[in-house]
Each structure stands twice: as structure tokens, then as C-alpha cells.
């Protein structure tokens, strides 16, 4: 159920944030990966799930190469809370915009339709 998925997302996000707060960047990335995996599963989009599972190693490599630290990394973990809130409130369009910005690390382009 969506409620169960949101609880799982909240747990992953909280563990990610805690690890970041105590300075364990590696553990933070591990929980961040769990958050994204759960988020993809929550979509129930089989094509997206398939792609995510088969590109997993490449996705992790890309995220590590981004080499986010400090405030930038904390900002992205804070977005997890916003994503969960939008999902919980059924605000799909706002969630799509935030997901785009979260993944692309850039503002949502005006006129883009997802």
C-alpha cells in the first residue's frame, strides 16, 4: 500500500539523515540508495523498476562521482522529506517537478511535460 511505502521511505530518509548528521557519509549513501530503490518501487512502473534495477551500478557510480558534500548533500536529503510529503498528500504534479530537480540537480525547465 502507499501508506506502507511512505513509511519505508520515511525510515530510509531518517536513517540517511542520521548517518549524514553523525558524519558517516558512506552509510548515508547506503540509506540514500535504499530510499531511491523504495521510491522507484513505489511508482509501480514496471519499466522504471526494470531500468533502475539494471542500471543500479551505473546510477551509484554517477551519484558517487557527483561528490556532494556538506550543505549540498544535506539539501538533497531534505528533499526526501518533501517528496514523501507530496506523495502522501497526493500532489503528483508537484512531486514530479521535485523528483526532476532532485535527480537532475537543476531547476525544472519551464514547459517540460513529464
C-alpha positions in Angstrom: 0.0 0.0 0.0 1.1 3.6 -0.5 1.0 4.2 3.3 3.4 1.3 3.9 5.7 2.5 1.1 5.7 6.0 2.6 6.6 4.6 6.0 9.5 2.7 4.4 10.6 5.8 2.6 10.4 7.8 5.8 12.6 5.2 7.6 15.2 5.2 4.8 15.2 9.0 4.7 15.6 9.3 8.5 18.4 6.8 8.6 20.1 8.6 5.7 19.8 11.9 7.5 21.1 10.5 10.8 24.1 8.9 9.1 24.8 12.3 7.5 24.4 14.1 10.8 26.9 11.9 12.6 29.4 12.2 9.7 29.1 8.7 8.2 29.0 9.7 4.5 29.3 6.0 3.4 26.3 4.9 5.4 24.4 8.0 4.3 24.9 7.0 0.7 23.8 3.4 1.5 20.5 4.6 3.0 20.1 7.2 0.2 20.3 4.3 -2.2 17.7 2.4 -0.2 15.4 5.5 -0.3 15.7 5.7 -4.1 15.1 2.0 -4.6 12.0 2.2 -2.5 10.8 5.3 -4.3 11.2 3.5 -7.7 9.3 0.5 -6.3 6.5 2.8 -5.0 6.0 4.1 -8.6 4.7 0.6 -9.5 6.1 1.5 -13.0 7.5 -1.8 -14.2 9.6 -0.2 -17.0 11.2 2.2 -14.5 11.8 -0.6 -11.9 13.4 -2.7 -14.6 15.7 0.1 -15.7 16.6 1.1 -12.2 17.5 -2.4 -11.3 19.6 -3.0 -14.4 21.3 0.4 -14.2 21.9 0.2 -10.5 25.7 0.1 -10.6 25.9 2.9 -13.1 23.5 5.0 -11.0 25.6 4.5 -7.9 28.8 5.4 -9.8 27.2 8.6 -11.1 26.0 9.6 -7.6 29.4 9.0 -6.1 31.1 10.9 -8.9 28.9 13.9 -8.1 30.8 14.0 -4.9 28.3 16.0 -2.9 29.3 17.3 0.5 28.1 19.5 3.3 25.2 21.7 2.6 24.6 20.4 -0.9 24.3 16.9 0.3 22.1 17.9 3.2 19.8 19.8 0.8 19.3 16.7 -1.3 18.4 14.6 1.8 16.0 17.3 2.9 14.2 16.9 -0.5 13.4 13.3 0.5 11.1 14.7 3.2 9.4 17.0 0.7 9.0 14.1 -1.8 7.3 11.9 0.8 5.0 14.7 1.9 3.9 15.4 -1.7 3.3 11.7 -2.3 1.3 11.4 1.0 -0.8 14.4 0.0 -1.4 13.1 -3.5 0.3 16.1 -5.1 1.6 14.2 -8.1 2.5 17.1 -10.4 4.4 18.9 -7.7 6.1 15.6 -6.8 7.2 15.1 -10.5 8.8 18.5 -10.5 10.7 18.0 -7.3 11.8 14.5 -8.4 13.1 16.0 -11.7 15.0 18.6 -9.7 16.3 16.0 -7.2 17.6 13.7 -9.9 18.9 16.3 -12.3 20.3 18.7 -9.6 18.8 21.6 -11.6 15.6 23.5 -11.7 12.6 22.1 -13.6 12.6 23.6 -17.1 9.5 25.6 -17.9 7.3 24.0 -20.4 8.7 20.5 -19.9 5.9 17.9 -19.7 6.6 14.7 -17.7 
